[in-house]
Amino acid sequence: MVCVASKRRTCRLATLVPTRQYWAPLMALLLLAELGQIFGYHIRHIEEEPSHQLQQDLMDFIDLVPFEDVQRLMQYYYHYDVEVESAFDYVYTEDYTQIRLDIVSLGEVRSFRRYLDSIGFSVEKVWTELNKRFDADDIFADPDESIRMCE
């Protein structure tokens, strides 16, 4: 097969230029791509109210927890388990306080907190709700004999 340079160029150009039967689908595809970019940009840049779905889901889950039973277990372990007592002693040390402050000041933790705030998830609200449900005074109070019988 002998191929002349001008003939090769014509063959290449013919494959790059679509024939009439391909113009309509090609134009439709280009139009769809352009519209997708225009509307995609606008959809991405619409400021919406933050969704509170994650927080609501978590609160619904918290509602399922049998807090009286959990509170009795916490009271039992706080008063009668040596390892739990040791853990509470550690939580009140300066070492633990410093570690907690170091973790809270990490960039990743701050970024995650900003993300949660941006989606409408309030860590403070969840923490407040948990504190309302777990009354610390009841947990740390002297237990009655019914708890001691659980041993």
N, CA, C and O atoms as a GROMACS GRO file, in nm:
protein
  604
    1MET      N    1   0.084  -0.117   0.000
    1MET     CA    2   0.000   0.000   0.000
    1MET      C    3   0.088   0.123   0.000
    1MET      O    4   0.170   0.144   0.090
    2VAL      N    5   0.070   0.202  -0.102
    2VAL     CA    6   0.145   0.326  -0.115
    2VAL      C    7   0.053   0.439  -0.074
    2VAL      O    8  -0.060   0.452  -0.123
    3CYS      N    9   0.104   0.520   0.016
    3CYS     CA   10   0.020   0.629   0.065
    3CYS      C   11   0.092   0.759   0.043
    3CYS      O   12   0.207   0.775   0.083
    4VAL      N   13   0.026   0.849  -0.019
    4VAL     CA   14   0.082   0.980  -0.044
    4VAL      C   15   0.050   1.068   0.076
    4VAL      O   16  -0.056   1.052   0.138
    5ALA      N   17   0.138   1.161   0.108
    5ALA     CA   18   0.122   1.246   0.227
    5ALA      C   19  -0.008   1.324   0.221
    5ALA      O   20  -0.078   1.335   0.322
    6SER      N   21  -0.042   1.378   0.105
    6SER     CA   22  -0.166   1.457   0.096
    6SER      C   23  -0.288   1.368   0.116
    6SER      O   24  -0.388   1.411   0.173
    7LYS      N   25  -0.280   1.246   0.069
    7LYS     CA   26  -0.392   1.155   0.086
    7LYS      C   27  -0.408   1.118   0.234
    7LYS      O   28  -0.521   1.107   0.283
    8ARG      N   29  -0.298   1.100   0.305
    8ARG     CA   30  -0.301   1.067   0.447
    8ARG      C   31  -0.364   1.181   0.527
    8ARG      O   32  -0.443   1.157   0.619
    9ARG      N   33  -0.330   1.304   0.492
    9ARG     CA   34  -0.386   1.420   0.561
    9ARG      C   35  -0.536   1.427   0.538
    9ARG      O   36  -0.612   1.457   0.631
   10THR      N   37  -0.581   1.400   0.417
   10THR     CA   38  -0.723   1.402   0.386
   10THR      C   39  -0.796   1.295   0.466
   10THR      O   40  -0.906   1.318   0.515
   11CYS      N   41  -0.735   1.179   0.478
   11CYS     CA   42  -0.798   1.071   0.556
   11CYS      C   43  -0.812   1.111   0.701
   11CYS      O   44  -0.916   1.086   0.762
   12ARG      N   45  -0.708   1.173   0.757
   12ARG     CA   46  -0.715   1.216   0.897
   12ARG      C   47  -0.820   1.322   0.916
   12ARG      O   48  -0.896   1.315   1.013
   13LEU      N   49  -0.828   1.420   0.829
   13LEU     CA   50  -0.927   1.526   0.841
   13LEU      C   51  -1.068   1.471   0.827
   13LEU      O   52  -1.160   1.516   0.895
   14ALA      N   53  -1.084   1.374   0.741
   14ALA     CA   54  -1.216   1.316   0.721
   14ALA      C   55  -1.263   1.245   0.848
   14ALA      O   56  -1.383   1.243   0.876
   15THR      N   57  -1.173   1.187   0.923
   15THR     CA   58  -1.215   1.119   1.045
   15THR      C   59  -1.243   1.218   1.157
   15THR      O   60  -1.319   1.186   1.248
   16LEU      N   61  -1.185   1.336   1.154
   16LEU     CA   62  -1.209   1.436   1.259
   16LEU      C   63  -1.335   1.516   1.236
   16LEU      O   64  -1.400   1.557   1.332
   17VAL      N   65  -1.370   1.540   1.112
   17VAL     CA   66  -1.489   1.621   1.082
   17VAL      C   67  -1.609   1.528   1.072
   17VAL      O   68  -1.612   1.440   0.986
   18PRO      N   69  -1.710   1.548   1.159
   18PRO     CA   70  -1.826   1.459   1.155
   18PRO      C   71  -1.911   1.484   1.031
   18PRO      O   72  -1.919   1.595   0.980
   19THR      N   73  -1.971   1.378   0.987
   19THR     CA   74  -2.060   1.390   0.873
   19THR      C   75  -2.193   1.448   0.919
   19THR      O   76  -2.214   1.465   1.039
   20ARG      N   77  -2.282   1.478   0.824
   20ARG     CA   78  -2.411   1.542   0.856
   20ARG      C   79  -2.496   1.458   0.950
   20ARG      O   80  -2.570   1.513   1.032
   21GLN      N   81  -2.487   1.328   0.939
   21GLN     CA   82  -2.572   1.245   1.023
   21GLN      C   83  -2.532   1.253   1.171
   21GLN      O   84  -2.612   1.219   1.257
   22TYR      N   85  -2.410   1.299   1.201
   22TYR     CA   86  -2.365   1.309   1.340
   22TYR      C   87  -2.376   1.449   1.397
   22TYR      O   88  -2.353   1.467   1.517
   23TRP      N   89  -2.411   1.549   1.318
   23TRP     CA   90  -2.417   1.688   1.367
   23TRP      C   91  -2.525   1.705   1.473
   23TRP      O   92  -2.499   1.767   1.576
   24ALA      N   93  -2.642   1.654   1.452
   24ALA     CA   94  -2.752   1.675   1.547
   24ALA      C   95  -2.721   1.612   1.683
   24ALA      O   96  -2.735   1.679   1.785
   25PRO      N   97  -2.680   1.486   1.689
   25PRO     CA   98  -2.649   1.429   1.821
   25PRO      C   99  -2.531   1.499   1.888
   25PRO      O  100  -2.530   1.515   2.010
   26LEU      N  101  -2.432   1.540   1.809
   26LEU     CA  102  -2.317   1.609   1.865
   26LEU      C  103  -2.358   1.743   1.924
   26LEU      O  104  -2.314   1.779   2.034
   27MET      N  105  -2.440   1.818   1.854
   27MET     CA  106  -2.488   1.948   1.904
   27MET      C  107  -2.573   1.929   2.030
   27MET      O  108  -2.562   2.006   2.125
   28ALA      N  109  -2.658   1.826   2.030
   28ALA     CA  110  -2.740   1.798   2.148
   28ALA      C  111  -2.652   1.765   2.268
   28ALA      O  112  -2.678   1.809   2.380
   29LEU      N  113  -2.548   1.686   2.245
   29LEU     CA  114  -2.456   1.650   2.352
   29LEU      C  115  -2.383   1.773   2.406
   29LEU      O  116  -2.369   1.789   2.527
   30LEU      N  117  -2.336   1.859   2.316
   30LEU     CA  118  -2.268   1.982   2.359
   30LEU      C  119  -2.363   2.074   2.435
   30LEU      O  120  -2.324   2.134   2.535
   31LEU      N  121  -2.487   2.085   2.389
   31LEU     CA  122  -2.586   2.168   2.457
   31LEU      C  123  -2.614   2.114   2.598
   31LEU      O  124  -2.622   2.191   2.693
   32LEU      N  125  -2.629   1.983   2.609
   32LEU     CA  126  -2.652   1.924   2.741
   32LEU      C  127  -2.534   1.945   2.834
   32LEU      O  128  -2.551   1.973   2.953
   33ALA      N  129  -2.413   1.933   2.781
   33ALA     CA  130  -2.294   1.955   2.863
   33ALA      C  131  -2.289   2.098   2.912
   33ALA      O  132  -2.257   2.123   3.029
   34GLU      N  133  -2.320   2.193   2.824
   34GLU     CA  134  -2.319   2.334   2.863
   34GLU      C  135  -2.427   2.364   2.966
   34GLU      O  136  -2.400   2.433   3.065
   35LEU      N  137  -2.547   2.313   2.944
   35LEU     CA  138  -2.655   2.335   3.042
   35LEU      C  139  -2.622   2.270   3.176
   35LEU      O  140  -2.651   2.327   3.281
   36GLY      N  141  -2.560   2.154   3.171
   36GLY     CA  142  -2.521   2.088   3.295
   36GLY      C  143  -2.421   2.169   3.373
   36GLY      O  144  -2.428   2.177   3.496
   37GLN      N  145  -2.327   2.231   3.302
   37GLN     CA  146  -2.229   2.315   3.370
   37GLN      C  147  -2.294   2.439   3.428
   37GLN      O  148  -2.264   2.479   3.540
   38ILE      N  149  -2.384   2.501   3.353
   38ILE     CA  150  -2.450   2.623   3.401
   38ILE      C  151  -2.534   2.592   3.524
   38ILE      O  152  -2.520   2.656   3.628
   39PHE      N  153  -2.622   2.492   3.512
   39PHE     CA  154  -2.711   2.462   3.624
   39PHE      C  155  -2.637   2.394   3.739
   39PHE      O  156  -2.672   2.413   3.855
   40GLY      N  157  -2.536   2.315   3.707
   40GLY     CA  158  -2.457   2.253   3.812
   40GLY      C  159  -2.388   2.357   3.896
   40GLY      O  160  -2.380   2.343   4.018
   41TYR      N  161  -2.337   2.462   3.833
   41TYR     CA  162  -2.273   2.570   3.907
   41TYR      C  163  -2.374   2.636   4.000
   41TYR      O  164  -2.344   2.660   4.117
   42HIS      N  165  -2.492   2.665   3.949
   42HIS     CA  166  -2.592   2.732   4.032
   42HIS      C  167  -2.641   2.643   4.145
   42HIS      O  168  -2.664   2.691   4.256
   43ILE      N  169  -2.656   2.515   4.120
   43ILE     CA  170  -2.701   2.425   4.226
   43ILE      C  171  -2.596   2.416   4.336
   43ILE      O  172  -2.630   2.414   4.454
   44ARG      N  173  -2.468   2.411   4.297
   44ARG     CA  174  -2.363   2.402   4.398
   44ARG      C  175  -2.352   2.528   4.480
   44ARG      O  176  -2.309   2.523   4.595
   45HIS      N  177  -2.390   2.641   4.425
   45HIS     CA  178  -2.370   2.768   4.494
   45HIS      C  179  -2.496   2.824   4.559
   45HIS      O  180  -2.496   2.938   4.605
   46ILE      N  181  -2.603   2.747   4.563
   46ILE     CA  182  -2.723   2.792   4.633
   46ILE      C  183  -2.701   2.772   4.781
   46ILE      O  184  -2.666   2.662   4.826
   47GLU      N  185  -2.720   2.878   4.859
   47GLU     CA  186  -2.707   2.868   5.004
   47GLU      C  187  -2.838   2.815   5.059
   47GLU      O  188  -2.942   2.880   5.049
   48GLU      N  189  -2.832   2.697   5.117
   48GLU     CA  190  -2.952   2.638   5.175
   48GLU      C  191  -2.943   2.645   5.326
   48GLU      O  192  -2.835   2.660   5.383
   49GLU      N  193  -3.059   2.635   5.389
   49GLU     CA  194  -3.061   2.624   5.534
   49GLU      C  195  -2.993   2.493   5.571
   49GLU      O  196  -3.014   2.391   5.505
   50PRO      N  197  -2.912   2.495   5.677
   50PRO     CA  198  -2.846   2.370   5.714
   50PRO      C  199  -2.948   2.264   5.754
   50PRO      O  200  -3.049   2.293   5.818
   51SER      N  201  -2.919   2.143   5.716
   51SER     CA  202  -3.008   2.032   5.747
   51SER      C  203  -2.979   1.984   5.888
   51SER      O  204  -2.864   1.964   5.926
   52HIS      N  205  -3.084   1.964   5.965
   52HIS     CA  206  -3.069   1.915   6.101
   52HIS      C  207  -3.101   1.767   6.107
   52HIS      O  208  -3.135   1.715   6.214
   53GLN      N  209  -3.092   1.699   5.996
   53GLN     CA  210  -3.130   1.558   5.989
   53GLN      C  211  -3.041   1.471   6.076
   53GLN      O  212  -3.091   1.384   6.147
   54LEU      N  213  -2.910   1.492   6.072
   54LEU     CA  214  -2.819   1.411   6.152
   54LEU      C  215  -2.848   1.428   6.300
   54LEU      O  216  -2.852   1.330   6.375
   55GLN      N  217  -2.868   1.551   6.342
   55GLN     CA  218  -2.897   1.576   6.483
   55GLN      C  219  -3.030   1.513   6.522
   55GLN      O  220  -3.042   1.454   6.630
   56GLN      N  221  -3.130   1.525   6.437
   56GLN     CA  222  -3.260   1.465   6.467
   56GLN      C  223  -3.250   1.313   6.474
   56GLN      O  224  -3.311   1.251   6.561
   57ASP      N  225  -3.173   1.253   6.383
   57ASP     CA  226  -3.154   1.108   6.386
   57ASP      C  227  -3.086   1.065   6.517
   57ASP      O  228  -3.125   0.965   6.577
   58LEU      N  229  -2.986   1.140   6.558
   58LEU     CA  230  -2.917   1.107   6.682
   58LEU      C  231  -3.010   1.123   6.802
   58LEU      O  232  -3.007   1.040   6.894
   59MET      N  233  -3.091   1.228   6.803
   59MET     CA  234  -3.185   1.248   6.913
   59MET      C  235  -3.290   1.138   6.915
   59MET      O  236  -3.331   1.093   7.022
   60ASP      N  237  -3.335   1.094   6.799
   60ASP     CA  238  -3.430   0.982   6.793
   60ASP      C  239  -3.367   0.854   6.849
   60ASP      O  240  -3.433   0.776   6.917
   61PHE      N  241  -3.239   0.834   6.820
   61PHE     CA  242  -3.169   0.718   6.874
   61PHE      C  243  -3.157   0.729   7.025
   61PHE      O  244  -3.177   0.631   7.097
   62ILE      N  245  -3.124   0.847   7.075
   62ILE     CA  246  -3.112   0.869   7.219
   62ILE      C  247  -3.245   0.841   7.288
   62ILE      O  248  -3.248   0.789   7.400
   63ASP      N  249  -3.355   0.875   7.222
   63ASP     CA  250  -3.488   0.848   7.280
   63ASP      C  251  -3.513   0.699   7.300
   63ASP      O  252  -3.594   0.662   7.385
   64LEU      N  253  -3.445   0.614   7.225
   64LEU     CA  254  -3.463   0.469   7.237
   64LEU      C  255  -3.385   0.408   7.354
   64LEU      O  256  -3.412   0.295   7.394
   65VAL      N  257  -3.290   0.482   7.408
   65VAL     CA  258  -3.205   0.429   7.515
   65VAL      C  259  -3.283   0.425   7.646
   65VAL      O  260  -3.342   0.526   7.686
   66PRO      N  261  -3.285   0.310   7.715
   66PRO     CA  262  -3.354   0.300   7.845
   66PRO      C  263  -3.268   0.364   7.955
   66PRO      O  264  -3.188   0.295   8.019
   67PHE      N  265  -3.284   0.493   7.975
   67PHE     CA  266  -3.193   0.568   8.062
   67PHE      C  267  -3.197   0.522   8.207
   67PHE      O  268  -3.095   0.528   8.275
   68GLU      N  269  -3.311   0.476   8.256
   68GLU     CA  270  -3.316   0.431   8.395
   68GLU      C  271  -3.226   0.310   8.415
   68GLU      O  272  -3.154   0.300   8.514
   69ASP      N  273  -3.232   0.217   8.320
   69ASP     CA  274  -3.147   0.097   8.330
   69ASP      C  275  -2.999   0.134   8.318
   69ASP      O  276  -2.916   0.083   8.393
   70VAL      N  277  -2.969   0.220   8.224
   70VAL     CA  278  -2.830   0.262   8.205
   70VAL      C  279  -2.781   0.335   8.329
   70VAL      O  280  -2.667   0.315   8.372
   71GLN      N  281  -2.864   0.418   8.386
   71GLN     CA  282  -2.826   0.493   8.504
   71GLN      C  283  -2.800   0.399   8.623
   71GLN      O  284  -2.706   0.422   8.699
   72ARG      N  285  -2.881   0.296   8.640
   72ARG     CA  286  -2.858   0.198   8.746
   72ARG      C  287  -2.725   0.125   8.726
   72ARG      O  288  -2.650   0.104   8.821
   73LEU      N  289  -2.697   0.088   8.601
   73LEU     CA  290  -2.569   0.022   8.572
   73LEU      C  291  -2.451   0.114   8.600
   73LEU      O  292  -2.350   0.073   8.657
   74MET      N  293  -2.465   0.239   8.559
   74MET     CA  294  -2.358   0.335   8.584
   74MET      C  295  -2.336   0.352   8.734
   74MET      O  296  -2.222   0.358   8.780
   75GLN      N  297  -2.444   0.361   8.809
   75GLN     CA  298  -2.433   0.376   8.954
   75GLN      C  299  -2.365   0.254   9.016
   75GLN      O  300  -2.279   0.266   9.102
   76TYR      N  301  -2.405   0.138   8.972
   76TYR     CA  302  -2.344   0.015   9.024
   76TYR      C  303  -2.193   0.014   8.997
   76TYR      O  304  -2.114  -0.005   9.089
   77TYR      N  305  -2.154   0.036   8.871
   77TYR     CA  306  -2.012   0.030   8.837
   77TYR      C  307  -1.934   0.142   8.905
   77TYR      O  308  -1.819   0.121   8.945
   78TYR      N  309  -1.991   0.258   8.918
   78TYR     CA  310  -1.921   0.369   8.984
   78TYR      C  311  -1.889   0.333   9.129
   78TYR      O  312  -1.781   0.366   9.178
   79HIS      N  313  -1.981   0.268   9.198
   79HIS     CA  314  -1.961   0.240   9.340
   79HIS      C  315  -1.891   0.108   9.369
   79HIS      O  316  -1.828   0.095   9.474
   80TYR      N  317  -1.900   0.010   9.279
   80TYR     CA  318  -1.851  -0.124   9.314
   80TYR      C  319  -1.745  -0.181   9.221
   80TYR      O  320  -1.700  -0.293   9.244
   81ASP      N  321  -1.701  -0.110   9.119
   81ASP     CA  322  -1.601  -0.163   9.028
   81ASP      C  323  -1.471  -0.086   9.045
   81ASP      O  324  -1.467   0.036   9.030
   82VAL      N  325  -1.364  -0.158   9.076
   82VAL     CA  326  -1.235  -0.097   9.103
   82VAL      C  327  -1.178  -0.029   8.978
   82VAL      O  328  -1.121   0.079   8.988
   83GLU      N  329  -1.194  -0.091   8.862
   83GLU     CA  330  -1.141  -0.033   8.738
   83GLU      C  331  -1.212   0.098   8.703
   83GLU      O  332  -1.148   0.193   8.659
   84VAL      N  333  -1.342   0.103   8.722
   84VAL     CA  334  -1.416   0.227   8.695
   84VAL      C  335  -1.373   0.335   8.793
   84VAL      O  336  -1.358   0.451   8.755
   85GLU      N  337  -1.353   0.298   8.918
   85GLU     CA  338  -1.306   0.394   9.018
   85GLU      C  339  -1.169   0.449   8.978
   85GLU      O  340  -1.143   0.569   8.990
   86SER      N  341  -1.083   0.361   8.931
   86SER     CA  342  -0.950   0.403   8.886
   86SER      C  343  -0.961   0.497   8.765
   86SER      O  344  -0.887   0.595   8.756
   87ALA      N  345  -1.052   0.466   8.673
   87ALA     CA  346  -1.072   0.553   8.555
   87ALA      C  347  -1.121   0.691   8.598
   87ALA      O  348  -1.074   0.792   8.544
   88PHE      N  349  -1.214   0.696   8.692
   88PHE     CA  350  -1.262   0.826   8.740
   88PHE      C  351  -1.150   0.904   8.810
   88PHE      O  352  -1.141   1.025   8.795
   89ASP      N  353  -1.066   0.835   8.885
   89ASP     CA  354  -0.953   0.903   8.948
   89ASP      C  355  -0.861   0.964   8.843
   89ASP      O  356  -0.813   1.076   8.860
   90TYR      N  357  -0.838   0.890   8.733
   90TYR     CA  358  -0.752   0.941   8.626
   90TYR      C  359  -0.814   1.062   8.556
   90TYR      O  360  -0.742   1.156   8.520
   91VAL      N  361  -0.944   1.061   8.537
   91VAL     CA  362  -1.012   1.172   8.469
   91VAL      C  363  -0.994   1.303   8.546
   91VAL      O  364  -0.997   1.410   8.486
   92TYR      N  365  -0.977   1.294   8.676
   92TYR     CA  366  -0.961   1.415   8.756
   92TYR      C  367  -0.817   1.462   8.768
   92TYR      O  368  -0.790   1.557   8.841
   93THR      N  369  -0.723   1.397   8.700
   93THR     CA  370  -0.582   1.438   8.707
   93THR      C  371  -0.554   1.548   8.605
   93THR      O  372  -0.629   1.569   8.510
   94GLU      N  373  -0.442   1.617   8.629
   94GLU     CA  374  -0.401   1.722   8.535
   94GLU      C  375  -0.354   1.663   8.402
   94GLU      O  376  -0.371   1.726   8.298
   95ASP      N  377  -0.297   1.544   8.404
   95ASP     CA  378  -0.254   1.478   8.280
   95ASP      C  379  -0.371   1.459   8.185
   95ASP      O  380  -0.362   1.491   8.066
   96TYR      N  381  -0.480   1.408   8.237
   96TYR     CA  382  -0.599   1.387   8.154
   96TYR      C  383  -0.652   1.520   8.101
   96TYR      O  384  -0.687   1.530   7.983
   97THR      N  385  -0.657   1.619   8.186
   97THR     CA  386  -0.705   1.751   8.144
   97THR      C  387  -0.619   1.805   8.031
   97THR      O  388  -0.672   1.861   7.935
   98GLN      N  389  -0.487   1.790   8.041
   98GLN     CA  390  -0.398   1.840   7.936
   98GLN      C  391  -0.416   1.761   7.807
   98GLN      O  392  -0.418   1.820   7.698
   99ILE      N  393  -0.430   1.630   7.816
   99ILE     CA  394  -0.452   1.549   7.696
   99ILE      C  395  -0.582   1.590   7.628
   99ILE      O  396  -0.587   1.602   7.505
  100ARG      N  397  -0.686   1.611   7.706
  100ARG     CA  398  -0.815   1.652   7.650
  100ARG      C  399  -0.803   1.787   7.579
  100ARG      O  400  -0.856   1.805   7.469
  101LEU      N  401  -0.732   1.881   7.641
  101LEU     CA  402  -0.712   2.012   7.577
  101LEU      C  403  -0.630   1.999   7.450
  101LEU      O  404  -0.658   2.067   7.351
  102ASP      N  405  -0.528   1.913   7.451
  102ASP     CA  406  -0.447   1.892   7.330
  102ASP      C  407  -0.530   1.834   7.217
  102ASP      O  408  -0.516   1.876   7.102
  103ILE      N  409  -0.616   1.740   7.248
  103ILE     CA  410  -0.701   1.679   7.146
  103ILE      C  411  -0.799   1.781   7.090
  103ILE      O  412  -0.818   1.788   6.968
  104VAL      N  413  -0.861   1.859   7.176
  104VAL     CA  414  -0.959   1.959   7.132
  104VAL      C  415  -0.894   2.065   7.044
  104VAL      O  416  -0.958   2.120   6.955
  105SER      N  417  -0.766   2.094   7.068
  105SER     CA  418  -0.699   2.198   6.990
  105SER      C  419  -0.639   2.147   6.859
  105SER      O  420  -0.584   2.226   6.782
  106LEU      N  421  -0.648   2.018   6.831
  106LEU     CA  422  -0.598   1.965   6.704
  106LEU      C  423  -0.675   2.025   6.587
  106LEU      O  424  -0.796   2.046   6.596
  107GLY      N  425  -0.606   2.052   6.478
  107GLY     CA  426  -0.670   2.108   6.359
  107GLY      C  427  -0.780   2.020   6.304
  107GLY      O  428  -0.884   2.070   6.260
  108GLU      N  429  -0.758   1.890   6.306
  108GLU     CA  430  -0.858   1.797   6.254
  108GLU      C  431  -0.986   1.802   6.336
  108GLU      O  432  -1.096   1.795   6.281
  109VAL      N  433  -0.971   1.813   6.467
  109VAL     CA  434  -1.088   1.819   6.555
  109VAL      C  435  -1.163   1.950   6.532
  109VAL      O  436  -1.286   1.951   6.526
  110ARG      N  437  -1.089   2.059   6.519
  110ARG     CA  438  -1.154   2.189   6.493
  110ARG      C  439  -1.224   2.188   6.358
  110ARG      O  440  -1.334   2.241   6.345
  111SER      N  441  -1.161   2.128   6.257
  111SER     CA  442  -1.224   2.119   6.124
  111SER      C  443  -1.351   2.036   6.130
  111SER      O  444  -1.452   2.073   6.069
  112PHE      N  445  -1.347   1.925   6.202
  112PHE     CA  446  -1.466   1.840   6.214
  112PHE      C  447  -1.576   1.915   6.288
  112PHE      O  448  -1.694   1.903   6.253
  113ARG      N  449  -1.539   1.990   6.388
  113ARG     CA  450  -1.638   2.068   6.463
  113ARG      C  451  -1.702   2.175   6.373
  113ARG      O  452  -1.824   2.196   6.377
  114ARG      N  453  -1.620   2.241   6.291
  114ARG     CA  454  -1.674   2.340   6.197
  114ARG      C  455  -1.767   2.273   6.097
  114ARG      O  456  -1.871   2.329   6.061
  115TYR      N  457  -1.730   2.154   6.051
  115TYR     CA  458  -1.816   2.080   5.959
  115TYR      C  459  -1.950   2.048   6.024
  115TYR      O  460  -2.055   2.070   5.964
  116LEU      N  461  -1.947   1.998   6.146
  116LEU     CA  462  -2.073   1.967   6.216
  116LEU      C  463  -2.158   2.092   6.231
  116LEU      O  464  -2.280   2.088   6.212
  117ASP      N  465  -2.095   2.204   6.264
  117ASP     CA  466  -2.169   2.330   6.275
  117ASP      C  467  -2.229   2.370   6.140
  117ASP      O  468  -2.341   2.421   6.134
  118SER      N  469  -2.154   2.347   6.033
  118SER     CA  470  -2.202   2.389   5.900
  118SER      C  471  -2.322   2.309   5.853
  118SER      O  472  -2.402   2.359   5.774
  119ILE      N  473  -2.336   2.185   5.899
  119ILE     CA  474  -2.452   2.104   5.859
  119ILE      C  475  -2.565   2.115   5.960
  119ILE      O  476  -2.666   2.046   5.948
  120GLY      N  477  -2.548   2.202   6.058
  120GLY     CA  478  -2.656   2.226   6.154
  120GLY      C  479  -2.657   2.131   6.272
  120GLY      O  480  -2.758   2.122   6.342
  121PHE      N  481  -2.548   2.061   6.295
  121PHE     CA  482  -2.539   1.968   6.408
  121PHE      C  483  -2.476   2.041   6.525
  121PHE      O  484  -2.361   2.082   6.518
  122SER      N  485  -2.552   2.058   6.631
  122SER     CA  486  -2.503   2.129   6.748
  122SER      C  487  -2.456   2.030   6.854
  122SER      O  488  -2.537   1.960   6.915
  123VAL      N  489  -2.326   2.025   6.875
  123VAL     CA  490  -2.269   1.937   6.976
  123VAL      C  491  -2.320   1.979   7.114
  123VAL      O  492  -2.346   1.894   7.200
  124GLU      N  493  -2.333   2.109   7.136
  124GLU     CA  494  -2.380   2.159   7.265
  124GLU      C  495  -2.522   2.111   7.295
  124GLU      O  496  -2.552   2.074   7.409
  125LYS      N  497  -2.609   2.113   7.195
  125LYS     CA  498  -2.747   2.069   7.218
  125LYS      C  499  -2.753   1.920   7.253
  125LYS      O  500  -2.827   1.880   7.343
  126VAL      N  501  -2.675   1.840   7.184
  126VAL     CA  502  -2.673   1.696   7.213
  126VAL      C  503  -2.616   1.673   7.353
  126VAL      O  504  -2.668   1.591   7.429
  127TRP      N  505  -2.508   1.744   7.386
  127TRP     CA  506  -2.447   1.730   7.517
  127TRP      C  507  -2.545   1.772   7.628
  127TRP      O  508  -2.555   1.704   7.730
  128THR      N  509  -2.615   1.882   7.606
  128THR     CA  510  -2.714   1.928   7.703
  128THR      C  511  -2.826   1.826   7.721
  128THR      O  512  -2.870   1.800   7.833
  129GLU      N  513  -2.871   1.769   7.610
  129GLU     CA  514  -2.978   1.669   7.617
  129GLU      C  515  -2.932   1.545   7.694
  129GLU      O  516  -3.008   1.490   7.774
  130LEU      N  517  -2.811   1.501   7.669
  130LEU     CA  518  -2.759   1.386   7.743
  130LEU      C  519  -2.745   1.416   7.892
  130LEU      O  520  -2.775   1.332   7.976
  131ASN      N  521  -2.700   1.537   7.924
  131ASN     CA  522  -2.687   1.575   8.065
  131ASN      C  523  -2.822   1.583   8.134
  131ASN      O  524  -2.834   1.552   8.253
  132LYS      N  525  -2.925   1.624   8.059
  132LYS     CA  526  -3.059   1.627   8.118
  132LYS      C  527  -3.106   1.486   8.151
  132LYS      O  528  -3.170   1.464   8.254
  133ARG      N  529  -3.075   1.394   8.064
  133ARG     CA  530  -3.124   1.257   8.082
  133ARG      C  531  -3.043   1.179   8.186
  133ARG      O  532  -3.099   1.097   8.259
  134PHE      N  533  -2.913   1.205   8.192
  134PHE     CA  534  -2.830   1.140   8.293
  134PHE      C  535  -2.807   1.240   8.405
  134PHE      O  536  -2.729   1.334   8.390
  135ASP      N  537  -2.873   1.220   8.515
  135ASP     CA  538  -2.856   1.309   8.628
  135ASP      C  539  -2.734   1.261   8.708
  135ASP      O  540  -2.739   1.156   8.772
  136ALA      N  541  -2.627   1.338   8.703
  136ALA     CA  542  -2.503   1.298   8.769
  136ALA      C  543  -2.520   1.284   8.919
  136ALA      O  544  -2.456   1.199   8.981
  137ASP      N  545  -2.606   1.364   8.979
  137ASP     CA  546  -2.628   1.352   9.123
  137ASP      C  547  -2.683   1.215   9.159
  137ASP      O  548  -2.647   1.159   9.263
  138ASP      N  549  -2.769   1.160   9.075
  138ASP     CA  550  -2.823   1.026   9.101
  138ASP      C  551  -2.716   0.918   9.084
  138ASP      O  552  -2.715   0.820   9.159
  139ILE      N  553  -2.628   0.936   8.989
  139ILE     CA  554  -2.525   0.835   8.964
  139ILE      C  555  -2.424   0.832   9.078
  139ILE      O  556  -2.383   0.725   9.122
  140PHE      N  557  -2.383   0.951   9.125
  140PHE     CA  558  -2.279   0.957   9.227
  140PHE      C  559  -2.334   0.944   9.369
  140PHE      O  560  -2.256   0.934   9.464
  141ALA      N  561  -2.464   0.945   9.385
  141ALA     CA  562  -2.524   0.929   9.518
  141ALA      C  563  -2.502   0.786   9.567
  141ALA      O  564  -2.478   0.694   9.488
  142ASP      N  565  -2.511   0.769   9.696
  142ASP     CA  566  -2.498   0.634   9.751
  142ASP      C  567  -2.610   0.546   9.699
  142ASP      O  568  -2.727   0.586   9.702
  143PRO      N  569  -2.576   0.428   9.652
  143PRO     CA  570  -2.680   0.341   9.594
  143PRO      C  571  -2.764   0.275   9.703
  143PRO      O  572  -2.722   0.262   9.818
  144ASP      N  573  -2.882   0.235   9.665
  144ASP     CA  574  -2.964   0.158   9.759
  144ASP      C  575  -2.924   0.010   9.750
  144ASP      O  576  -2.846  -0.028   9.664
  145GLU      N  577  -2.976  -0.068   9.837
  145GLU     CA  578  -2.936  -0.209   9.846
  145GLU      C  579  -2.978  -0.291   9.724
  145GLU      O  580  -2.917  -0.395   9.698
  146SER      N  581  -3.078  -0.248   9.650
  146SER     CA  582  -3.120  -0.326   9.532
  146SER      C  583  -3.011  -0.330   9.426
  146SER      O  584  -3.000  -0.428   9.352
  147ILE      N  585  -2.930  -0.226   9.420
  147ILE     CA  586  -2.819  -0.225   9.323
  147ILE      C  587  -2.711  -0.321   9.369
  147ILE      O  588  -2.651  -0.391   9.287
  148ARG      N  589  -2.686  -0.326   9.497
  148ARG     CA  590  -2.582  -0.415   9.551
  148ARG      C  591  -2.619  -0.561   9.526
  148ARG      O  592  -2.530  -0.645   9.512
  149MET      N  593  -2.746  -0.591   9.521
  149MET     CA  594  -2.791  -0.729   9.500
  149MET      C  595  -2.761  -0.777   9.358
  149MET      O  596  -2.766  -0.897   9.331
  150CYS      N  597  -2.731  -0.684   9.265
  150CYS     CA  598  -2.704  -0.722   9.126
  150CYS      C  599  -2.574  -0.798   9.111
  150CYS      O  600  -2.550  -0.862   9.008
  151GLU      N  601  -2.490  -0.793   9.212
  151GLU     CA  602  -2.359  -0.860   9.203
  151GLU      C  603  -2.384  -1.003   9.186
  151GLU      O  604  -2.289  -1.081   9.176
   0.00000   0.00000   0.00000
